[in-house]
Amino acid sequence: MSRPAGNPPYAAELGAAKKAVSLAARLCQTVQQEIVQSDIQSKADKTPVTVADYGSQVLVSLVLNMEVTSGSFSMVAEEDSEDLRKDGADEILERITDLVNKTLAEDGSYNILLSKEAILSAIDTGKSEGGPSGRHWVLDPIDGTKGFVRGGQYAIALALLDEGKVVLGVLGCPNLPLTSISNLSDSSSRDQTGALFSAAIGCGAEEQSLDGSPPQKISVCTMDNPVNASFFESYEGAHTMRDFTGSVAEKLGVQAPPVRIDSQAKYGALARGDGAIYWRFPHEGYRETIWDHAAGSIVVTEAGGVVKDASGNDLDFSKGRFLDRDTGIIATNKQLMPSVLKSVQEAIKEKKQASSPL
């Protein structure tokens, strides 16, 4: 794709991604404000999925198709239309269609009215398998659906893969305070919420408000003593091995209690220096998907941080829809990563020894 001289790489794609995520965030905010039980379905894996998941995916697909016209369009995304094509799903499909069209009309950028079939087709643009060649958008239309349903943190997470590498990422976090969440329990700082994080390879990371304030450069904290480090982990206990993370924290000498929030909002908060470490150690057998980490990881690395698996390897997003990684994922700054990795590997070794028969 040709671009005007002087423009940074992926400038047009990043602009389109920010617009897509902002528009999807508007729909999600509408649904969360008026959420009713009929808006929640249960997918085969029993996780709640709302009209907002589908509506978000439709809007992102639509905006990217309208704004980025070069080459064929490929998107790896969480949702597909299978459940919406079943008997009895017409009411929820109608609700999604109405929400999408209302959001588009209020925005005013596109003079378009989508039919139910167009909604289903837009959802299914996310069926790509990704891989090591070509360009693929990677979307989690609502990362942290349980947080969304509960009224907590969630994120619209969009990234672009180019030849297997993440080259840009955008995180829309409608409930994230624009000030530090170091004291998330203090609700007084919640009056100004709605953060949009963005990053393109080699260009640094930025934060702005979802309602369009000028972007500001952000960077990870420079802390080098783990004793003073606060760490992020999943709000949902089922998503991480808390006994294990407690053991790692103890080895590091971390004094601060964990900050537990849903979704890739953790990556955004880490990138702007709210905390020092984010780690994720899912239970055995869990397979990470690329959309759970692609956008967040580039926001952190472009903010000066490091994201590795438990063996110290870079994350590899080129293998399709799933992310092969060793044991867990760690994000922190360059100063702390060596000691965090060492403690994680010691804890893994002890865990294996404790579970192996004598």
Summary of the structure (lengths in Angstrom):
residues: 358
radius of gyration: 19.9
end to end distance: 60.3
largest distance: 69.4
contacts: 1238
relative contact order: 0.13
helix: 40%
strand: 22%
